[in-house]
Structure formats: structure tokens, C-alpha cells
Amino acid sequence: MLFAFIFVSAAIIAQDSNKNKFILKGKIIGQKDGYVHISYFNNKRQYISDSCQLKDGKFEIIGNIDEPTYAFFYGKINSRSVDDLNFTTIFIEPANMQALFIFNNFKHPKITNSKTQFEYGLYKKLTDGLDKKWQSTLDSLHVAKNKNDTKEIEYLNNRLKGYRNKENAIDFYFIKHFPNSYVSIYLLNYQEQKISLDSLRMFYRSLAVKVKLSKDGIRMKDFISKKENLEVGKLAPDFIQKDLNGNSISLQDLKGKYVLLDFWASWCIPCREEHPYLRQSYSKFKNNGFTIIGVSLDQIEDKKALLEAIKKDSLPWVQICSFEGWKDDLVNKYNLIGKGIPSNFLISPEGKILAKDLRGDQLEKKLTEILRE
């Protein structure tokens, strides 16, 4: 009886393993040897980087995923540039997929037995012409910058902005018309920091239940919840962290003051370009119950650069840094993944969010407005 139970259990495990198994088998036309590489998140949300040596141009990659998954497929191990002709993005799923790639033209693969890849192919057809115009304009912009042609640079940047708006419109069109596709939640994740909370909620609610229950769907639900909690008027998430002198700092301790929580890093040029404006506001309002807490996303290997940046930029306010970079707990609490830095939150004496992402002289104007009331 025991042996029967073990046999049945083993059979169930084997079936489950096969259920989550994907096989990507194919050929590279124009390349007989070397390697191809694939990167993706498996069914345990572990980031997998796998490779396969070509044999007469043929390859076979096997792995485990429990739902259609976005993946990078590329020819060179260190190449992750979208401009690389042998780098592309595909969707894999638990199935036996057949693939055909052309050397120096990985952008247009032929992959069968993947419904999601077929849908992704439909999306790529919508954006294909736009991608070519985008690349051509980028090449022209590079030439214009080398010539320091400011008029041409402005013209080309405006063209790029127009292409970006068209691409966004295509994304929203696809999400609206393909609510059952895992491609739609991928596109919505890409758009999450660009659109309003109301629009994000609307598109998310339109998705099929199975898509909402996907890993990206669950992550999106969590993202929306965090974004709702970071709206103006909401209580700012509290924290306790050590500053660079080893002292514990928390928002709770600073109640009664206006606090600017400023996320930055020594390597972030736009962040450091904001420092003269922050210094000016700090100098003007520090005696009126205003202070700044700098939150650096530098890592431990950047510590020297961080200290040098603080000194060079003459930052007199408190600085905290866990030296964990984007893994910092505050990155999660303040929903910065995908948003990037610089990012800041102006917090009231009662601990509520008054404003977000104040740039240039906007902080000084906001503080003048508040303190005048």
C-alpha cells in the first residue's frame, strides 16, 4: 500500500512538472555555432538566465513556468540592448514551442504553439513601423548632438515625443481589445507610471480574471493599492532608518514639521541637478518648520561617491541610506520601482502627503503658498 501511495504521488509530481514545462526548440538561420541565451522569471519568481550551444544552428531550451511569461532572447551573453539586432523580446508558455530566428534579425521571429506569442506578434505589427521611425530619428538625433545643432535637436526630440504618444495609444488600444491576453497586463505594467490612477484602475478592471490572477496581475493590484495609499491627502508611510551618522530617523519623530522626503543617488544626474533648488528652499524655510530628509539609493560600493556628492553639493540636511539600492524598504513603501528617481514627497506636520515630485522652483513656490495660509 505504501509503495502504491509513493508511486501515485511520484506520478502526480511528474504530471505537475510536465504541466509547467516549456520547451523552446528552434533554429537560427545564418548562424551555425555559438550560443543563444534566454532570461525570464520562472514559476517561483526566480530570475533565470539560461543558454544553449548551437549545433548546426539548432537549439533546445527547457524550463519551468506556470503561465505565459515575458522573456529576453539574445545572441551575446552581455548584450541586453534593444538596438542589438540579435536581441529580442518574446513570450514563452508551458508548451512545446517551435522557433525560427534569423541572424541579425532576431526582432521578427517565427514561433508556433504559443498563443501569447501570436498575440504579441499582432501587437508588434502595430508598432513595427513606429519602431523603425523611432530608430531613424534617434540616429539623426545622435548626429545633431555631435554637431551641437540645438534647433535640430529640439525638432527631433519633439518627433520622438510624438512617436511615444502614438506608441502609448497603441498600447491602450491593445489592452482594451485583448482583455484575455497576458500581453495586455505586460503593457499595463509598462504604462503604470505614465498614466493617472483612475486610468490605471479602469484598464486593470477591464482585464479578464485569469489575467488579473497572473503574477503580473497580482503585482499590478498591489501597485494600485500602494499608489492609492500615496495619493495627496493620505498619511505618508512611516519608517525607522539610520542616518549616515548612525542615528535613528523616523517620520513620527518629525511630526510638527514640513518634511521633504527626497529620493536620489550620487550617480543620478537629474537628482543632483535638483540640489541647488533644494538648498535654496532649505535655507529659506528651515526656520519656519521645514526640513529635508535625503534618501539615497546608493549601494555599499558607492559609499565613497555618496559622501563626496553630499560634500560637493553642500547638502546640510539629514541623509539616510541602507546601501541596498533598489532593495531598500522605502523603495517598496513609496512605490518607486518603475518610477525611478529623482522622486520626492512633501509631508505635512500631521504626516499627510501634501505634494509629490516637485521640481525646480516648485518646492519654494509650494512652501511659500502653504506658509502664507
Residue pairs with C-beta under 8 A, 6 or more apart in sequence:
17 64
19 66
19 94
20 43
20 64
20 65
20 66
20 94
21 62
21 63
21 64
21 94
22 62
22 63
22 64
22 65
22 92
22 93
22 94
22 95
22 96
22 97
23 60
23 61
23 62
23 95
23 96
23 97
24 38
24 59
24 60
24 61
24 62
24 92
24 97
24 99
24 111
25 58
25 59
25 60
25 61
25 96
25 97
25 98
25 99
26 58
26 59
26 60
26 97
26 98
26 99
26 100
26 101
26 111
27 57
27 58
27 59
27 99
27 100
27 101
28 36
28 54
28 57
28 59
28 75
28 101
28 102
28 103
29 57
29 100
29 101
29 102
29 103
30 57
30 102
30 103
30 104
31 54
31 57
31 75
31 103
32 54
32 56
32 57
33 53
33 54
33 55
34 53
34 54
34 75
35 51
35 52
35 53
35 54
35 75
35 77
36 51
36 52
36 54
36 59
36 61
36 73
36 74
36 75
36 101
37 49
37 50
37 51
37 52
37 72
37 73
37 74
37 75
37 76
37 77
38 48
38 49
38 50
38 51
38 61
38 63
38 71
38 72
38 73
38 74
38 92
39 47
39 48
39 49
39 50
39 71
39 72
40 47
40 48
40 63
40 65
40 69
40 70
40 71
40 72
40 92
41 47
41 48
41 65
41 69
41 215
42 48
42 63
42 64
42 65
43 64
43 65
43 66
43 67
45 215
48 63
50 61
50 63
51 77
52 59
52 60
52 61
53 59
63 92
65 92
65 93
65 94
66 94
67 93
67 94
67 182
67 214
67 215
68 91
68 92
68 93
68 114
68 115
68 116
68 182
68 214
69 91
69 92
69 93
70 89
70 90
70 91
70 186
71 89
71 90
71 91
71 92
72 80
72 87
72 88
72 89
73 87
73 88
73 89
73 90
73 101
73 106
73 109
74 80
74 84
74 86
74 87
74 88
74 106
75 84
75 86
75 87
75 103
75 106
76 84
76 86
76 87
79 86
79 87
80 87
81 87
83 135
85 104
85 105
85 106
85 107
86 103
86 104
86 106
87 106
88 101
88 106
88 107
88 109
89 120
90 99
90 109
90 111
90 117
90 120
91 114
91 116
91 117
91 119
91 120
91 182
91 183
92 114
92 117
93 114
93 115
93 116
93 117
95 113
95 114
96 113
97 111
97 112
97 113
97 114
97 117
98 111
98 112
98 113
99 109
99 110
99 111
99 112
100 109
100 110
100 111
101 109
102 108
108 124
111 117
111 121
116 181
116 182
116 183
119 178
119 181
119 182
119 183
120 183
122 174
123 170
123 174
123 183
123 187
126 170
126 173
126 174
127 167
127 170
130 163
130 166
130 167
130 170
133 163
134 160
134 163
137 156
137 159
137 160
137 163
138 160
140 152
140 156
141 153
141 156
141 157
141 160
144 152
144 153
144 156
145 153
168 191
168 194
171 187
171 190
171 191
172 191
172 203
174 181
174 183
174 184
174 187
175 184
175 187
175 188
175 203
175 206
175 207
176 203
176 206
178 184
179 206
179 207
179 208
179 211
180 208
180 210
180 211
181 211
182 211
182 214
182 216
184 207
184 211
185 207
185 211
185 212
185 214
185 216
185 217
185 220
186 216
188 200
188 203
188 204
188 207
188 220
189 216
189 219
189 220
189 338
191 200
191 203
192 200
192 220
192 223
192 338
193 338
193 339
193 340
195 203
197 224
197 227
197 228
197 231
200 224
200 227
201 224
204 212
204 220
204 221
204 224
207 217
211 217
212 218
212 220
212 221
223 335
226 333
226 335
227 335
228 234
229 237
230 236
230 237
230 334
230 335
230 345
230 353
230 356
231 353
232 353
232 354
232 355
232 356
233 352
233 353
234 352
234 353
235 351
235 352
235 353
236 251
236 261
236 345
236 347
236 351
236 352
236 353
237 251
237 333
237 334
238 250
238 251
238 252
238 351
239 250
239 251
239 329
239 330
239 333
240 248
240 249
240 250
241 248
241 249
241 250
241 320
241 322
241 329
241 330
242 248
242 249
242 320
243 249
243 318
243 319
243 320
244 307
244 310
244 319
244 320
244 321
249 293
249 318
249 320
251 259
251 261
251 347
251 351
252 351
254 291
254 293
255 349
255 350
255 351
256 289
256 349
257 289
257 290
257 291
257 349
258 285
258 289
258 290
258 291
258 346
258 347
258 348
258 349
258 354
258 367
258 370
259 290
259 291
259 292
259 293
259 346
259 347
260 278
260 281
260 290
260 291
260 292
260 293
260 344
260 345
260 346
260 347
260 358
260 363
261 293
261 295
261 334
261 344
261 345
261 347
262 274
262 278
262 292
262 293
262 294
262 295
262 342
262 344
263 271
263 295
263 297
263 330
263 331
263 334
263 336
263 341
263 342
263 343
263 344
264 271
264 272
264 274
264 294
264 295
264 296
264 297
264 341
264 342
265 271
265 296
265 297
265 298
265 302
265 306
265 341
266 272
266 296
266 298
266 302
266 305
266 306
266 308
266 309
267 298
267 302
267 305
268 297
268 341
268 342
270 341
270 342
271 341
271 342
272 309
272 313
274 342
274 359
274 360
275 313
275 314
275 315
277 359
277 360
277 361
277 363
277 364
278 292
278 315
278 363
279 313
279 314
279 315
279 316
280 361
280 364
281 290
281 363
281 364
281 367
282 290
282 291
282 292
282 316
282 317
284 364
284 367
285 367
285 371
288 367
288 371
289 349
290 367
291 317
291 318
292 317
292 318
293 317
293 318
293 319
293 320
294 310
294 315
294 317
294 318
294 319
294 320
295 319
295 320
295 321
295 328
295 330
296 306
296 319
296 320
296 321
297 321
297 325
297 326
297 328
297 331
297 341
298 305
298 306
298 321
298 323
298 325
299 323
299 324
299 325
300 323
302 323
303 323
306 319
306 321
310 319
322 328
322 329
322 330
326 336
326 337
330 336
331 337
334 343
334 345
336 343
342 357
342 359
343 356
343 357
344 356
344 357
344 358
344 363
345 353
345 355
345 356
346 353
346 354
346 355
346 356
346 358
346 363
346 366
346 367
347 353
347 354
348 354
354 366
354 370
355 366
358 366
